[in-house]
Structure formats: structure tokens, C-alpha cells
Amino acid sequence: MVRMLRGLATGLMVALLLGTSAQAQRIIYVKKDATGANDGSSWADAYTSLQDALAAAQAGDEIWVAAGVYYPDEGTWLTDNDRTLSFRMKSGVAIYGGFAGTETDRSQRDWEANPTVLSGDLDQNDIDSDGDGIYDVLRGNNAYHVVVAINTDSAAVLDGVVIRQGLADGGIFETDRGGGVFINYGSLELAHVTILNNTASLYGGGMHIESGDVMMEKVTISNNTASYGGGVYSDRSEVKMSNVFILNNYNGGGMNIILGEVTMTRVIISNNVNSYSGGGINVVLGKVTMADVNILDNIASYNGGGVYNDRGDIIMKGKSVSNNKASWNGGGLYTERGKVIMMNVAILNNISSLRGGGMHIESGDVMMEKVTISNNTASYGGGGLYNASNNTTLTNIVFLQNRAENRGGGIYNKDSSPLDWHNVSIVANEASEGGGYYSEGLSYPTFKNSLFAGNSGGDCVGTIDPASPYNLIQDPSNTCGLQDGQNGNIIGRDARLVVTDDSTGIYWLIADSPALDAGDDSVCPTEDLRGVARPQDGDEDGAARCDIGALEMQPGEVVPVAVSSAEPVPLSFYGPYPNPVRAGVVELLLDLPASSQVAVEVYDMLGRLVRRVPRSRLEAGRARRLQLEVDDLAAGMYVYRVLVASPGGTHEVFTGRLVRVR
């Protein structure tokens, strides 16, 4: 009898396990216009409402949803226009949209061709005022949240849907946040999702995450509005983003991060507006790690057009902060009492109305390496950088063509004495006073192996550490107290360089530049701004030595010395620079005895013409410049021809080889 009972128990357990396994593979079908049994067993008998499918789903189920618009108040026993209704995610249940309604395998779906829309417009009366497909006027009865995930596990998945027209405008907790998606102590995986045109009166117009764990892959968060976190508001949560777009969100900017940790890989944060600080990202006591992230064209009414950081930790490796605006400080980035690490980043074309066009450091710890800060503008001071922290480290940094109306076109340094600013290049910046560098108060930063040249308003105005070694300051009248010949410093000599016009932060040293092979190898980084190994034998005297500045000239990159201006100018060609080239443009330089028509042709190794710079007139003179774009050329070897036609009928052709590398 005991054996029989044990056998029965074993059989029941096996049956239960088998039943569970079968249940784990169940697919529930949803199709708006299905006319069958409405039981979700097939496309023909699909549920016509997503809510009924969710009610029937258990852990392990997949819900396949065909194209159409689905509303949270549609389903059995649900009340029309009930704003408290949402699509509530379940642990272990995955919802997949983007089906036509005939597929037999999930891989056959196309979420772009077959949009599955989850809409909060319960009474279906919202208005698309300009006909662009975005319902920008939300009115009447809209769900407080379109999608909700509360206490869900990591197997909850939402994939291939559009979430739109949620309106969290209530006056109590939960109803004032997360118009599109509301997550509270839950996990959710989002993929191929668009969160569009949702609103919250307080937090997270597109998405509110509180004490949650969220993964996003190929998600677009666009045209959402909230007082804080127009696109996303993350509070004490862990969020991972990959291939995500945060675009055109308003009032509260792109994303607010309070405590917690956010990781971003290949993310674009663009055209967001914050009525406070942090047009793109606002971080308070949180940690953000970014790789291959572009933060561009964002606006803040106060500080941090692109990024605002208050006591948070930010790590950014790769890509750019560009074209952002702040009405106060920090057009690109503003940080206070926090930690920032930036490597291989370009800070370009940002604007602030007060200080720190590119970046404003009020206090905290900042480490920057291989960063280009170029073409930024501040109305008061610090066109490139405003620094008020003793703990700012700069290595291989180029400040190029930044502007300040008042002081510190490149750098404005206030009451701070950082110990480690080395291989910094401050070139062609502009301000009324201290075009390159300006200091206020007790400021004695230590510059090493750094280059100051061609700055309008003075290369170096104020004070730096008098023991700063191996620097080149071109302007003899504005040297911050450094003396020529002391501690290896070179003062009052022409830096002899050529500045490009492409805002990449690249310049080229001429062969007789005093910066060539003149640095201190003991503090020289192992690579330059571009990743070129240091030291190189730039002057080809047989001894490799570190160059002064952020760029290390390889022998093939050094521009030949032009013929003395006292002599007639012979027709000559030198370039291209650089060669090999990775990206951007190469410079072609000509000495022309008379104004001439010049064209450039580039051929691949099969003799096919792959690029042509149309004929244009260059005036007579030395080092006349042409630029050749190479970004769309495949890696490989090419032959170039520079064709020069002078008014007297003389024609010359210069040929050579150009190498494009990746």
C-alpha cells in the first residue's frame, strides 16, 4: 500500500512537472479583429483584447499581439474610461507585439511594419494638431499609466510595442508619475519599444522607475513631458540601456537619475529641454556609466545644458557632448560636489550664458583624458572650461577655438591649484582677457608638457605653479610668470603649428616647431590624444622624445618648413596630413607663386575615381590649404592627384599615395 501511494505520488509529481513544462511553452494570441472563439488559442481564435490575455496568462507564457491599437479599458468586466486601468505586467510573462496575425514563429514578426500600439487614450479623443502622427493634445479620460510593472520578476518582458498617450496628472502618489510606464519594486525587460507622447504632472512623463531593475534594448523615448524627467525618471533603481534614443522630451529634460545606477551603451540623448537643470541628463547622488554615448542639442534653463551632476558619479568613455545650451553655467556639462571621469570624449559647440561653455566644474573630483574641448562659448568666462576644483586632472586635452566674451577663452581657473595638468594644448582660443588661460584668486595649477599658442587676449593671464616644467608659451607678454629656459620652459617663441578648420581639435607641428621632441619623457603619457604611441622621433634626429602638447607628431605628419618669405614663392606641394588617416579630413598644402585653379582626384587601386574635389581658386601665397574628406572611403590604399592650373597656362600635377585605416 505504501509503495502504491509512493508510486501514485511520483506519478502525480511527474504529471505536474510535465504540465508545468507544457504551460511554460504556451502562446496566447491577441488580434484586434479576430472573429473566432476569443480564447487566445490561435490567431483565428485570438483574444480581441490584451487585458483578457493578461488575465489568462501564467508564468512562462508568451502573449503574441497583432498590429492594432489596444486600450487598457478593453476587456471582460472592465469599465470604460476607467483611468486607473493599465496593462499590468506579470512575473514570468512576455508580451511580444509586431505580428501581422499569421506568423508561426516569433522571428517572423515585423514590429515596424505591423505596429502594436498600447494607448492610454481611453475615450479616443486626443488630438494630433499638426498631422505628424503624434497626439500632442491629451484630453478627456486618459489612463494614468499605460503599462505598470509592480513586484515583477526579471522574466517580465515587453517587446515590439508603442506605448503612448498616458496622462499621469493626478494629485496623489502614483497618479502623478509614469504616464507611459510606471515601475515600482519591479523588474522589466524592454526591447524594440517606443514610448511616445506621454505626460506626468510630476515625475517621468515617459517612464517612472522606483526601486526597480530595468533593461532596455533598442528603445526610443520621445516627445514625453513631466516636471522632472520628461523622458525617464529613475529613483533608486538599476537601469541598463543599449541602443536607446532619448529624444525631444520636455519640461523635465531627457532623464533624471536619483540615487541608483544607470549604464548606457550606444545611446543618443538629443533635443531635450529642461526648465531647470540638465537638459539631457540630471544626476543627483546617482551613478551613470556611459560608453559610446552622444549628448547633443539639449537645453537647460539653469545649469548643465547637456549634463547636470550634483554629488553623483559619472563615467563617460567615448563619443560626444555637443551643441547643448545652458542659460546659466555649463553649456555642455555642469558638475558640483561629484565625481566625473571622461576619456576619449569630444566636447564641442556648447553655449552657456554665464560660465563654462563646454564644462563647468564647481567642486568635486574630475579626471579627463584624451578629450577635445573645441568651439564652445561662454558669455562671461571659461569658454572651454570653468574650473573651481583642486581635484581636476587633465591629460592629453586640446582646448581649441573656444570663446569667452570676458575672460578665459580656453580655461577660467578660480581659487584652485590642481597638481596634474599635463600634455594640454591651448590653441587659438579667444577672450578679452586671457584668451588661452585666465586665473582668479589663489590659483596655482601645475602644467607639464603643455602648449599655449595663438590665443587672442593673451596665452596665459594670471598665475600658475611657478615650478611648472617643460611648457611652451608663445605669447611673451602673457606667460603667467614662467621664464624662458627655467624648468625646461620655452617662452616667447613661435609654436610653429598649422590649425585645421574641422573642429576635431587636431593641429600639425611644422618641422622647425620648438614643441617637437621638447617634452619631459618622465611625465609623458604612453599615448597622445589620438592614441598614437609616445614618444615619437618627430624631428627625425634619431632620438624619440615626447612632444609638448596633447598631440605626438609622427615623422610623416610633420609639416615641412616653408621657404623664407624674403625669397620668391616657388610652386610646391606638401601633404597630405595626416597620412595614414583614420577619419575626418586630410590637409593638402600648396605654395603658389600666383593665384591658381586647383582640383583633387582620388583613385582606388583599380584605377577607379572615388573622390573629386571640384576645381576652386586659391590665392597666391604659402601654405594654401585644401581639405579632403575621407570618412566614407573604405580602409585601404589610394592614389591622389592634385591638379594646379595657373593663369599663364602652366599645369602641374602632384601625385602620391593616401592610406585610410580604421
WOCORSUL-V422472 format. One line per field, one symbol per residue. ss: DSSP state (A for helix, B for strand, O for the rest). phi: phi as a letter, one per 20 degrees, with the letter a starting at -180 (. if undefined). burial: I if it has 16 or more other ideal C-beta (glycine too) atoms within 10 Angstrom, else O. Layout:
BEGIN
ss=???
phi=???
burial=???
END
This chain:
BEGIN
ss=OAAAAAAAAAAAAAAAAAAAAAAAOOBBBBOOOOOOOOOOOOOOOOBOOAAAAAAAOOOOOBBBBBOBBBBOOOOOOOOOOOOOOOBBOOOOOBBBBBBOOOOOOAAAOOOOOOOBBBBOBOOOOOBOOOOOOOOOBOOOOBOOOOBBBBOOOOOOBBBOOBBBOOBBOOOOOOOOBOOOBBBBOOBBBBBBBBBBOOBBOOBOOOBBBBOOBBBBBBBBBBOOBBOBOOOBBBBOOBBBBBBBBBBOOBBBOOBBBBOOBBBBBBBBBBOOBBOOOOOOBBBBOOBBBBBBBBBBOOBBOOOOOOBBBBOOBBBBBBBBBBOOBBOOOOOOBBBBOBBBBBBBBBBBOOBBOOBOOOBBBOOBBBBBBBBBBBOOBBOOBOOOBBBOOOBBBBBBBBBBOOBBBBBOOOBBBBOOOOOOBBBBBBBOOBBBBOOOBBBBOOOOOOBBOOBBBOOBOOOBBOOOOOOOOOOBBOOOOOBOOOOOOAAAOBBOOOOOBBBOOOOOOOBBBBOOOOOOOOOOAAAOOOBOOOOOBOOBOOOOOOOOBOOOOOOOOOAAAOBOOOOOOOOOOOOBBBBBBOOOBOOOBBBBBBBBOOOBBBBBBBBOOOOOBBBBBBBBBBOOBBBBBBBBBOOOOOOBBBBBBBBBBBOOOOBBBBBBBBBBOO
phi=.fffffffffffffffffffffffdfdddcbgdfcefldmeaffdffecffffffefcgofddedfgqdddfeeqfmeegmefefbeefdgmdddcdneeocfdcgfefcfefcfddddeffelcfdefdmendfedebmedgfcfccccleefefccbncddbmecedfdcgnedbmfecccclcdbddbldddcldccfcdmgfbdccldccdccldddbldcafcmgeccdclcdcdcbldddclecmdmfbdcdlmbcdcclcdcblecdfdcnfeccdcmdccdccldddbmeccfddmgeccccmddccccnnccbleccfdcmgebccblcccccclcddcleccedcmgebcdeaodcccblcddbleccfebmgebdcccfdddccldddcleccfdcmfecdddlbcgebdcldddclebafbmgeccccmeccfeecldccbmefoofbdoccgfegdldddfffecdlnfdfnelmfdcndgflcdeeddmendcceegdffeflceeffdfffcegenffdedefelencfbfefoeddfegfeffffffgffegeefbcbqfcebfceancdeddcedfbgbeccccccefenefdbbegfbedffqelfdcdcfcgeeffqdcddcdddcegfnfcccdcadcddcd
burial=OOOOOOOOOOOOOOOOOOOOOOOOOOOIIIIIOIOIOOOIOOIOOIIIIIIIIIOOIOOIIIIIIIIIIIIIIIIOOOOOOOIOIIIIIIOIIIIIIIIOIOIOOOOOIOIOOIIIIIIIIIOOOIOOOOOOOIIOOIOOIIIIIIIIIOOIIOOIIIIIIIIIIIIIIIOOOIIIIIIIIIIIOIIIIIIIIIIIIIIIIIIIIIIIIIOIIIIIIIIIIIIIIIIIIIIIIIIOIIIIIIIIIIIIIIIIIIIIIIOIIIIIIIIIIIIIIIIIIIIIIIIIIIIIIIIIIIIIIIIIIIIIIIIIIIOIIIIIIIIIIIIIIIIIIIIIIIIIOIIIIIIIIIIIIIIIOIIIIIIIIIIIIIIIIIIIIIIIIIIIIIIIIIIIIOOIIIIIIIIIIIIIOIIIIIIIIIOIOIOOIIIIIIIIIIIIIIIIIIIIOOIIIIIIIIIIIIIOIIIIIIIIIOOIIIIIIIIOOIIIOIOOOOOIIIIOOOIIIIOIOOIIIIIIIIIOIIIIIIIIOOOIIOOIIIOOOIIIOIIOOOOIIIIIIIIIIIOOIIIOOIOOOOOOIOOIIIIIIIIIIOOIIIIIIIIIOOOIOIOIIIIOOOOOOOIOIOOOOIOOOOOIOIIIOIOOIOOOOIOIOIIIOIOOOOOOOIOOOIOIOO
END
